[in-house]
Amino acid sequence: MIIMKKIYFTLIALLASINMFAQGWPANYSGVMLQGFSWDAYDYSQWTVLEKQADDMKGFIDLVWLPQSGKCIETTKVMGYMPYYYFNQNSSFGTEAELRSLIAKFKANGIGAIADVVVNHRNTDGWYAFPAETYKGVTYQMLSTDICKNDDGGSTAIQAKKDGVSLSNNYDEGTDFGGCRDIDHKSENVQKVIKAYLKYLKDDLGYTGFRYDMVKGFDGNHVADYNDATGVEYSVGEYWDGNDKIESWINRTNKKSAAFDFQFRYNVRDAVNGAANGKVATSSDWSKLNSNDNLMHDANYRRYAVTFVENHDTQYRSADSQNDPLKRDTLAANAYLLAMPGTPCIFQPHWRDYKPELKEMIAARKYAGITNMSNYANKQSKKTLYVNEVTGTKHKLLVAVGNDAAGYAGETGYTKILSGYHYAYFLSNDAETSWTDVPSGSYEEGFKTTLTAVSQTEGAKLVYTLDGSTPTAKSTTVESGKEISINGTCTLKVGLLVNGEVRNIATHQYTIEKFNAYKFMIYVNAKLINHKLIDRACRIFMERNPQYTDYEEVKQLILESGSVKKAEDLLKSKSDLDI
């Protein structure tokens, strides 16, 4: 009897332990996520390419959302949103072996990989045939009776009647996805297959968490069931809708999944573009950030808010597929994103274009101790300037965005540590630290970095070394706000000097590599060799020159000039002639 009681309580403890980790998203989480792909960006998102970036991400990026990694019927250049195989992980992004290597490299660098889980629908060979897949001696196969009764607007049922094939007796629980079979999540067989698949992703391949695609298509209680079965710690659903409906979906999962905060994204889009629904006004309206209509605003749900400003579905793809992109102020949008509660998810093209700036924003966020549950208060809300004060677990951070951000002096008790086009960060003086505005990393030429003293002691100075040695009161001393030159590979160590005492030494490792012109399309006359480069050049030009809002006009200018720098030089020369 005693033995049985011990077994009973052991099982209860085990189940409790599993459920403890299946809680949607950790409380007080301070990590930052990166969407490791964009639409059709196969070259940038190859597993081998991403693996080479792991060391550079370390300390800044905590989670990377990877594209759907299963094999599709199509063999090349497919994003994976019409999945066919579950247990065959040879995709357009690389082989299974390369995927395993990437996930292992991420894990070694403290980075978790988030799997893109597309289980609302599944592709078939013909109308009904799903692949039979054997994993660890068990064969898993969905059947025609696992297809929702009203799939594809009833077209599948009509065809099934002609062919004498049976479908499920259950209707689709949500939005229909045309072109693939909507699967019946009430089916025991479907649940068996999906649970085995998710356990394979987590326990075998090593994924840390799941991003569930198109969760409007099936009931949220299934996500709770799947997460309980796998014991996954990180889960986020793509429920593309308004705030109330997203909260309702989170509740349907029993708060065992987070959700993307689409309303937060719309707030940022409207503020940056100055208008809604893909339109752009003459100027931005930063007061539109002052909205209660987002998960991040709600203290009861911000833990479950994965915030973003752009993704593969909203980005500009082509003239025929313009979607709903940010038309300007990408950096300011990200500055706001990375200062606010929720779990921020950076878009891959933004990471590529503005990595040094984004790294410094992330460093500020982490230094202040901002989490997905941090509180904040608005300080200013005007069309030209929006300021929030965010309270981290360690310090406070002021984020200022808007056309007048450069002229904003901050608040008493704060020191400006970062600034750029239409954004600025201020750290509370109780941080008592030095700040360097260029993050550790590799650079292709020398640069200057500004050293800032953040201290409650007025007139605090800074000491530094460039050889990796620990700075002392006798080391090179500079005033706060002083620029120093980095001309070669070195280890910069900076300490705060207060009353002859050196405090809080920070270390920065810089590597100066051989210059490669093709990596600096903003500044170098590199040839624009394909549409992706042209699109990137247009976006960068419009970011740097917000008075230009017509994409096609900018595109023509870029094509005629050959580069962003040449286009800007041409416009400057015309302006000089006008004078």
C-alpha positions as CSV (number, residue, x, y, z in Angstrom):
1,M,0.0,0.0,0.0
2,I,2.8,2.4,0.9
3,I,4.6,1.5,-2.4
4,M,1.4,2.2,-4.3
5,K,1.1,5.6,-2.6
6,K,4.7,6.4,-3.5
7,I,4.1,5.4,-7.1
8,Y,0.9,7.5,-7.2
9,F,2.5,10.6,-5.8
10,T,5.5,10.2,-8.1
11,L,3.2,10.1,-11.1
12,I,1.4,13.2,-9.8
13,A,4.7,15.0,-9.4
14,L,5.8,13.9,-12.9
15,L,2.6,15.2,-14.4
16,A,2.8,18.4,-12.5
17,S,6.4,18.8,-13.7
18,I,5.3,18.3,-17.4
19,N,2.5,20.8,-17.0
20,M,4.8,23.3,-15.3
21,F,6.7,23.6,-18.6
22,A,3.6,23.6,-20.8
23,Q,2.5,27.1,-19.7
24,G,2.4,28.9,-23.0
25,W,5.2,31.3,-22.3
26,P,7.5,31.8,-19.3
27,A,6.6,34.6,-16.8
28,N,9.0,37.5,-16.6
29,Y,10.8,36.4,-19.7
30,S,13.5,38.8,-20.8
31,G,14.4,37.1,-24.1
32,V,14.2,38.4,-27.6
33,M,13.1,36.4,-30.6
34,L,14.2,36.6,-34.2
35,Q,12.1,35.5,-37.2
36,G,14.9,33.7,-39.0
37,F,13.3,34.1,-42.5
38,S,11.3,36.3,-44.8
39,W,9.2,35.5,-47.8
40,D,11.2,33.6,-50.5
41,A,14.5,34.4,-48.7
42,Y,15.9,30.9,-49.2
43,D,19.5,32.0,-49.5
44,Y,19.4,33.9,-46.2
45,S,17.6,31.2,-44.3
46,Q,19.5,28.1,-45.3
47,W,20.3,26.0,-42.2
48,T,24.1,26.3,-43.0
49,V,23.8,30.1,-43.4
50,L,21.9,30.5,-40.1
51,E,24.4,28.3,-38.3
52,K,27.2,30.6,-39.2
53,Q,25.4,33.5,-37.6
54,A,24.9,31.7,-34.2
55,D,28.0,33.2,-32.6
56,D,27.0,36.7,-33.7
57,M,23.5,36.2,-32.2
58,K,24.8,35.0,-28.9
59,G,23.9,37.2,-26.0
60,F,21.4,39.2,-28.1
61,I,19.0,36.7,-29.7
62,D,17.4,34.1,-27.4
63,L,14.9,32.4,-29.7
64,V,15.0,31.9,-33.5
65,W,11.7,31.1,-35.3
66,L,12.7,28.9,-38.2
67,P,10.6,28.3,-41.4
68,Q,8.6,25.1,-41.6
69,S,11.2,22.4,-41.9
70,G,9.3,19.4,-43.3
71,K,9.5,18.2,-46.9
72,C,6.8,19.3,-49.2
73,I,5.5,17.7,-52.4
74,E,7.4,20.4,-54.3
75,T,11.1,19.9,-54.0
76,T,12.6,23.3,-54.3
77,K,11.8,27.0,-53.4
78,V,8.8,26.4,-51.2
79,M,8.2,28.1,-47.9
80,G,6.6,25.0,-46.4
81,Y,3.0,26.3,-45.7
82,M,1.5,23.4,-47.7
83,P,3.2,20.6,-45.6
84,Y,3.1,17.0,-46.8
85,Y,5.7,15.1,-44.8
86,Y,6.1,15.4,-41.0
87,F,9.0,13.1,-40.3
88,N,11.0,13.9,-43.4
89,Q,12.9,17.0,-42.6
90,N,14.6,17.7,-45.9
91,S,13.3,21.0,-47.1
92,S,14.1,24.0,-49.3
93,F,16.2,25.3,-46.4
94,G,18.5,22.3,-46.1
95,T,18.9,18.6,-45.1
96,E,17.8,17.1,-41.8
97,A,21.5,16.7,-40.9
98,E,22.0,20.4,-41.5
99,L,18.9,21.2,-39.4
100,R,20.1,19.1,-36.5
101,S,23.5,20.8,-36.7
102,L,21.9,24.2,-36.7
103,I,19.7,23.5,-33.7
104,A,22.7,22.0,-31.8
105,K,24.8,25.1,-32.6
106,F,22.0,27.4,-31.4
107,K,21.6,25.4,-28.2
108,A,25.3,25.6,-27.5
109,N,25.0,29.4,-27.8
110,G,22.0,29.6,-25.5
111,I,19.6,30.1,-28.4
112,G,16.4,28.1,-28.7
113,A,14.9,27.1,-32.1
114,I,11.2,27.6,-32.6
115,A,9.5,25.3,-35.1
116,D,6.9,26.6,-37.5
117,V,4.1,24.1,-36.9
118,V,1.6,24.0,-39.8
119,V,-1.1,21.6,-38.7
120,N,-4.3,23.4,-39.5
121,H,-4.1,21.9,-43.0
122,R,-2.0,19.4,-44.9
123,N,-1.3,18.8,-48.6
124,T,-2.3,15.5,-50.2
125,D,-1.3,13.5,-53.3
126,G,-4.5,14.0,-55.2
127,W,-7.6,14.8,-53.2
128,Y,-7.2,12.4,-50.2
129,A,-3.9,10.6,-50.1
130,F,-1.6,11.4,-47.1
131,P,1.9,9.8,-46.9
132,A,2.5,6.9,-44.7
133,E,5.5,7.6,-42.5
134,T,7.3,5.2,-40.2
135,Y,9.1,6.6,-37.1
136,K,10.7,4.4,-34.5
137,G,8.9,1.4,-35.8
138,V,5.4,3.0,-35.8
139,T,3.6,4.0,-39.0
140,Y,1.7,7.2,-38.9
141,Q,-0.8,8.1,-41.7
142,M,-3.8,10.3,-41.9
143,L,-6.9,9.0,-43.7
144,S,-9.6,10.5,-45.8
145,T,-11.9,10.3,-42.7
146,D,-9.5,12.8,-41.1
147,I,-10.5,15.5,-43.5
148,C,-13.1,18.0,-42.3
149,K,-16.6,17.4,-43.7
150,N,-16.8,20.9,-45.3
151,D,-13.2,21.2,-46.4
152,D,-12.5,23.6,-49.3
153,G,-15.9,25.1,-49.2
154,G,-17.6,21.8,-49.8
155,S,-15.6,20.9,-52.9
156,T,-13.8,18.0,-51.3
157,A,-17.2,16.5,-50.2
158,I,-18.5,16.8,-53.8
159,Q,-15.4,15.0,-55.1
160,A,-15.5,12.4,-52.4
161,K,-19.1,11.5,-53.2
162,K,-18.1,11.0,-56.9
163,D,-15.2,8.8,-55.8
164,G,-17.1,6.9,-53.2
165,V,-14.7,8.1,-50.5
166,S,-15.7,9.0,-46.9
167,L,-14.7,12.1,-45.1
168,S,-15.0,13.0,-41.4
169,N,-18.4,13.6,-39.9
170,N,-17.1,16.7,-38.2
171,Y,-17.2,20.2,-39.6
172,D,-14.1,22.5,-39.7
173,E,-13.7,24.3,-36.3
174,G,-12.6,27.5,-37.9
175,T,-11.4,29.3,-41.0
176,D,-11.1,27.2,-44.1
177,F,-7.7,27.0,-46.0
178,G,-8.2,26.6,-49.7
179,G,-5.9,24.3,-51.7
180,C,-5.0,21.9,-48.9
181,R,-7.1,19.6,-46.8
182,D,-8.3,21.0,-43.5
183,I,-7.8,18.2,-41.0
184,D,-10.2,17.3,-38.3
185,H,-8.5,17.8,-34.9
186,K,-11.3,16.0,-33.1
187,S,-10.1,12.8,-34.8
188,E,-8.1,10.5,-32.5
189,N,-5.9,9.5,-35.4
190,V,-5.1,13.1,-36.2
191,Q,-4.2,13.8,-32.6
192,K,-2.1,10.6,-32.5
193,V,-0.1,11.7,-35.6
194,I,0.3,15.3,-34.6
195,K,1.4,14.5,-31.1
196,A,4.0,12.1,-32.4
197,Y,5.2,14.7,-34.9
198,L,5.5,17.4,-32.2
199,K,7.4,15.0,-29.9
200,Y,9.7,14.3,-32.8
201,L,10.4,18.0,-33.3
202,K,11.0,18.7,-29.6
203,D,12.6,15.5,-28.3
204,D,14.5,14.2,-31.3
205,L,15.3,17.2,-33.5
206,G,15.8,19.5,-30.4
207,Y,13.4,22.3,-31.1
208,T,12.7,24.5,-28.0
209,G,9.2,25.6,-28.9
210,F,6.4,25.8,-31.4
211,R,4.9,28.6,-33.6
212,Y,1.5,27.4,-34.6
213,D,0.4,28.6,-38.0
214,M,-3.2,29.7,-38.8
215,V,-4.7,28.8,-35.4
216,K,-8.0,30.5,-36.5
217,G,-8.6,27.2,-38.3
218,F,-9.0,24.9,-35.3
219,D,-10.0,25.2,-31.7
220,G,-7.4,26.4,-29.2
221,N,-8.1,23.5,-26.8
222,H,-6.2,21.3,-29.2
223,V,-3.1,23.5,-28.9
224,A,-3.4,23.0,-25.1
225,D,-3.6,19.3,-25.6
226,Y,-0.6,19.1,-28.0
227,N,1.5,21.3,-25.7
228,D,0.6,19.1,-22.6
229,A,1.5,16.0,-24.6
230,T,5.0,17.4,-25.5
231,G,5.7,19.5,-22.4
232,V,6.9,22.4,-24.5
233,E,7.8,25.6,-22.8
234,Y,7.4,28.1,-25.6
235,S,4.3,28.2,-27.8
236,V,2.9,31.0,-29.8
237,G,-0.1,31.0,-32.1
238,E,-0.7,33.1,-35.3
239,Y,-4.3,34.3,-34.5
240,W,-4.6,37.1,-37.0
241,D,-7.4,39.2,-35.6
242,G,-8.4,41.9,-33.1
243,N,-7.4,42.0,-29.5
244,D,-10.5,40.5,-27.9
245,K,-10.5,37.5,-30.2
246,I,-6.8,36.9,-29.6
247,E,-7.4,36.9,-25.8
248,S,-10.3,34.6,-26.2
249,W,-8.1,32.2,-28.2
250,I,-5.4,32.3,-25.5
251,N,-8.1,31.5,-23.0
252,R,-9.2,28.5,-25.1
253,T,-5.7,27.2,-24.8
254,N,-6.0,27.5,-21.0
255,K,-3.2,30.1,-21.3
256,K,-0.9,27.3,-22.6
257,S,0.1,29.4,-25.6
258,A,1.2,32.9,-26.3
259,A,0.0,34.7,-29.4
260,F,1.4,37.3,-31.8
261,D,0.2,40.8,-30.9
262,F,-1.2,41.9,-34.2
263,Q,-2.9,45.0,-32.8
264,F,0.5,46.2,-31.4
265,R,1.8,45.8,-35.0
266,Y,-1.1,47.8,-36.4
267,N,-0.5,50.6,-33.8
268,V,3.1,50.8,-34.9
269,R,2.2,50.7,-38.6
270,D,-0.4,53.5,-38.2
271,A,2.1,55.6,-36.3
272,V,4.9,55.2,-38.7
273,N,2.9,55.4,-41.9
274,G,0.6,58.1,-40.5
275,A,-2.4,56.1,-41.8
276,A,-3.9,52.6,-41.7
277,N,-4.5,49.8,-44.2
278,G,-1.3,50.1,-46.2
279,K,-1.7,53.8,-46.9
280,V,0.8,56.5,-46.1
281,A,0.3,60.0,-45.0
282,T,2.5,63.0,-45.6
283,S,3.9,62.6,-42.1
284,S,3.9,60.1,-39.3
285,D,1.5,60.3,-36.4
286,W,3.3,58.9,-33.3
287,S,0.4,59.6,-31.0
288,K,-1.2,56.5,-32.6
289,L,1.0,54.4,-30.4
290,N,-1.1,55.5,-27.5
291,S,-3.6,52.6,-27.8
292,N,-5.2,50.3,-25.3
293,D,-6.1,47.9,-28.1
294,N,-3.2,45.4,-27.9
295,L,-2.1,42.5,-25.8
296,M,1.0,44.3,-24.6
297,H,-1.2,47.0,-23.0
298,D,-3.2,44.5,-21.0
299,A,-1.4,43.5,-17.8
300,N,-3.3,40.2,-17.7
301,Y,-2.1,39.2,-21.1
302,R,1.2,40.9,-21.9
303,R,3.0,37.8,-20.7
304,Y,1.5,36.0,-23.7
305,A,2.2,38.8,-26.2
306,V,4.8,38.2,-28.8
307,T,5.2,41.6,-30.4
308,F,6.4,42.5,-33.8
309,V,6.4,45.3,-36.3
310,E,6.7,43.4,-39.6
311,N,6.8,39.7,-40.7
312,H,6.7,37.6,-43.9
313,D,3.0,38.2,-44.4
314,T,3.1,42.0,-44.0
315,Q,6.3,42.8,-45.8
316,Y,6.5,44.3,-49.3
317,R,7.2,41.5,-51.7
318,S,6.7,43.0,-55.2
319,A,4.6,45.5,-57.0
320,D,1.9,42.8,-57.4
321,S,2.1,41.8,-53.8
322,Q,2.7,44.9,-51.7
323,N,0.9,43.6,-48.6
324,D,1.1,45.9,-45.6
325,P,4.6,47.0,-44.9
326,L,6.2,49.8,-42.9
327,K,6.8,52.6,-45.3
328,R,9.4,54.4,-43.3
329,D,11.1,54.6,-39.9
330,T,11.9,51.0,-39.6
331,L,14.6,51.7,-36.9
332,A,12.3,53.8,-34.8
333,A,9.6,51.1,-35.0
334,N,12.1,48.6,-33.8
335,A,13.4,50.9,-31.1
336,Y,9.8,51.1,-29.7
337,L,9.3,47.3,-30.1
338,L,12.5,46.5,-28.2
339,A,11.8,48.8,-25.3
340,M,8.3,47.6,-24.5
341,P,7.0,44.6,-22.6
342,G,5.9,41.4,-24.3
343,T,8.4,39.3,-26.1
344,P,9.7,41.2,-29.1
345,C,10.2,39.3,-32.4
346,I,12.6,41.0,-34.9
347,F,12.1,40.5,-38.6
348,Q,15.0,39.0,-40.4
349,P,15.4,41.8,-43.1
350,H,15.5,44.4,-40.3
351,W,18.2,42.3,-38.5
352,R,20.2,42.2,-41.7
353,D,19.9,45.9,-42.5
354,Y,20.3,47.3,-39.0
355,K,22.1,44.7,-36.9
356,P,24.5,47.0,-34.9
357,E,21.6,49.4,-33.9
358,L,19.3,46.5,-33.0
359,K,22.0,44.9,-30.9
360,E,22.5,48.1,-28.9
361,M,18.7,48.3,-28.4
362,I,18.6,44.7,-27.2
363,A,21.6,45.4,-24.9
364,A,19.7,48.3,-23.3
365,R,16.6,46.3,-22.9
366,K,18.5,43.5,-21.1
367,Y,20.5,45.9,-19.0
368,A,17.4,47.5,-17.7
369,G,15.9,44.1,-17.1
370,I,12.7,44.6,-19.2
371,T,10.6,41.5,-19.4
372,N,7.4,40.4,-21.0
373,M,5.5,41.5,-17.9
374,S,7.2,44.9,-17.3
375,N,5.1,47.9,-16.5
376,Y,5.2,51.2,-18.4
377,A,3.9,54.7,-18.2
378,N,3.4,57.3,-21.0
379,K,5.3,60.5,-20.6
380,Q,4.4,62.3,-23.8
381,S,2.0,61.5,-26.6
382,K,2.1,63.9,-29.5
383,K,2.0,63.6,-33.3
384,T,5.8,64.4,-33.5
385,L,6.9,62.8,-30.2
386,Y,5.9,59.7,-28.2
387,V,7.7,58.8,-24.9
388,N,7.2,55.8,-22.6
389,E,8.9,55.0,-19.3
390,V,9.4,51.3,-18.9
391,T,10.3,49.7,-15.5
392,G,12.6,46.8,-15.8
393,T,13.7,44.4,-13.0
394,K,17.0,46.3,-12.7
395,H,16.5,49.8,-14.0
396,K,14.2,52.1,-15.9
397,L,14.4,52.9,-19.6
398,L,12.9,55.9,-21.5
399,V,12.1,55.3,-25.1
400,A,11.4,58.3,-27.3
401,V,10.2,58.0,-30.9
402,G,9.0,60.5,-33.4
403,N,10.2,63.3,-35.6
404,D,11.1,65.4,-32.6
405,A,13.0,62.6,-30.8
406,A,16.4,64.2,-31.5
407,G,15.4,67.3,-29.6
408,Y,14.0,65.5,-26.6
409,A,16.1,66.1,-23.5
410,G,14.8,63.2,-21.4
411,E,13.6,63.3,-17.9
412,T,15.4,64.1,-14.6
413,G,17.4,61.1,-13.4
414,Y,18.1,59.8,-16.9
415,T,21.0,59.8,-19.4
416,K,20.8,59.4,-23.1
417,I,22.6,56.2,-24.2
418,L,21.4,55.7,-27.8
419,S,19.9,57.8,-30.5
420,G,19.3,57.6,-34.2
421,Y,16.8,58.7,-36.9
422,H,13.6,59.4,-35.0
423,Y,14.4,57.5,-31.8
424,A,16.4,57.8,-28.5
425,Y,17.0,55.6,-25.4
426,F,17.6,57.0,-21.9
427,L,18.8,54.8,-19.0
428,S,18.0,55.7,-15.4
429,N,21.1,57.0,-13.6
430,D,20.8,54.4,-10.9
431,A,22.4,52.0,-13.4
432,E,25.8,53.4,-12.5
433,T,27.5,52.1,-15.6
434,S,29.4,53.0,-18.7
435,W,27.7,52.8,-22.1
436,T,29.2,52.2,-25.5
437,D,27.0,52.7,-28.5
438,V,28.7,50.2,-30.8
439,P,28.1,46.6,-29.9
440,S,30.7,43.8,-30.0
441,G,31.1,42.2,-33.3
442,S,32.9,42.1,-36.7
443,Y,33.2,45.2,-38.8
444,E,34.7,45.8,-42.2
445,E,36.4,49.1,-41.4
446,G,37.4,51.2,-38.4
447,F,34.8,53.3,-36.6
448,K,34.1,55.7,-33.8
449,T,32.1,54.8,-30.7
450,T,30.7,57.1,-28.0
451,L,31.4,56.4,-24.4
452,T,28.7,57.6,-22.0
453,A,28.7,57.7,-18.2
454,V,25.4,56.8,-16.6
455,S,25.6,57.8,-13.0
456,Q,23.9,59.7,-10.2
457,T,27.2,61.4,-9.6
458,E,27.4,64.6,-11.6
459,G,30.6,64.8,-13.7
460,A,31.4,61.1,-13.5
461,K,34.1,60.1,-16.1
462,L,35.2,57.0,-17.9
463,V,38.4,55.0,-18.1
464,Y,39.2,52.5,-20.8
465,T,41.8,50.2,-22.3
466,L,42.0,48.7,-25.8
467,D,44.3,45.8,-25.0
468,G,42.0,43.8,-22.9
469,S,43.6,44.8,-19.6
470,T,41.4,45.9,-16.7
471,P,41.1,49.7,-16.5
472,T,42.2,51.5,-13.4
473,A,42.0,55.1,-12.2
474,K,45.3,55.7,-14.0
475,S,44.0,54.4,-17.4
476,T,43.0,56.7,-20.2
477,T,40.3,58.9,-18.9
478,V,37.6,60.7,-20.9
479,E,34.5,62.8,-20.3
480,S,31.1,61.4,-20.8
481,G,30.0,61.7,-24.4
482,K,33.6,61.4,-25.8
483,E,34.1,59.5,-29.1
484,I,37.0,57.1,-29.4
485,S,38.4,55.5,-32.5
486,I,38.5,51.8,-33.1
487,N,41.0,51.2,-35.9
488,G,41.8,47.5,-35.5
489,T,40.8,44.3,-33.8
490,C,40.8,44.9,-30.1
491,T,39.2,44.2,-26.7
492,L,37.7,47.5,-25.3
493,K,37.1,47.6,-21.6
494,V,35.4,50.6,-20.1
495,G,34.7,51.5,-16.5
496,L,32.8,54.2,-14.7
497,L,35.1,56.5,-12.7
498,V,33.4,58.0,-9.6
499,N,35.4,59.7,-6.9
500,G,38.6,57.9,-7.9
501,E,36.9,54.5,-7.9
502,V,36.4,52.3,-11.1
503,R,33.0,50.7,-11.2
504,N,31.1,48.2,-13.5
505,I,33.7,47.5,-16.1
506,A,32.1,46.5,-19.5
507,T,33.9,44.5,-22.1
508,H,33.5,44.8,-25.9
509,Q,35.2,42.6,-28.5
510,Y,35.7,44.2,-31.9
511,T,37.1,42.4,-35.0
512,I,38.0,44.5,-38.0
513,E,37.8,42.3,-41.1
514,K,38.8,42.9,-44.7
515,F,36.4,45.3,-46.5
516,N,33.9,43.6,-48.7
517,A,32.1,46.1,-50.9
518,Y,29.1,43.9,-51.6
519,K,28.0,43.8,-48.0
520,F,27.6,47.6,-47.9
521,M,25.1,48.4,-50.6
522,I,24.0,51.5,-48.6
523,Y,27.4,53.1,-49.1
524,V,29.2,51.3,-51.9
525,N,28.4,51.3,-55.7
526,A,27.6,47.6,-55.8
527,K,25.7,46.2,-58.8
528,L,22.1,45.5,-58.2
529,I,21.9,42.0,-59.5
530,N,18.4,40.8,-58.6
531,H,15.0,41.9,-57.5
532,K,15.7,41.1,-53.8
533,L,18.7,43.4,-53.7
534,I,16.7,46.1,-55.6
535,D,13.8,45.8,-53.1
536,R,16.2,46.0,-50.2
537,A,17.9,49.1,-51.7
538,C,14.5,50.7,-52.2
539,R,13.5,50.1,-48.6
540,I,16.8,51.5,-47.2
541,F,16.5,54.5,-49.5
542,M,12.9,55.2,-48.3
543,E,14.0,54.7,-44.7
544,R,16.8,57.2,-45.1
545,N,14.8,59.6,-47.2
546,P,11.2,59.5,-45.8
547,Q,10.0,62.3,-48.0
548,Y,10.0,59.7,-50.8
549,T,6.9,57.6,-50.4
550,D,6.3,56.3,-53.9
551,Y,8.0,52.9,-54.2
552,E,8.0,52.7,-58.0
553,E,9.6,56.2,-58.2
554,V,12.3,55.2,-55.8
555,K,12.8,51.9,-57.6
556,Q,13.4,53.7,-60.9
557,L,15.8,56.1,-59.3
558,I,17.8,53.2,-57.8
559,L,17.9,51.3,-61.1
560,E,19.1,54.4,-62.9
561,S,21.7,55.2,-60.3
562,G,23.0,51.7,-59.4
563,S,23.1,52.1,-55.7
564,V,21.5,53.9,-52.7
565,K,24.6,56.1,-52.3
566,K,24.6,57.1,-56.0
567,A,20.9,57.9,-55.8
568,E,21.4,60.1,-52.8
569,D,24.4,61.8,-54.4
570,L,22.4,62.4,-57.5
571,L,19.6,64.0,-55.6
572,K,22.0,66.1,-53.6
573,S,23.7,67.4,-56.7
574,K,20.3,68.4,-58.2
575,S,19.5,70.2,-55.0
576,D,22.8,72.0,-55.1
577,L,22.1,73.1,-58.6
578,D,18.7,74.4,-57.6
579,I,20.4,76.6,-55.0
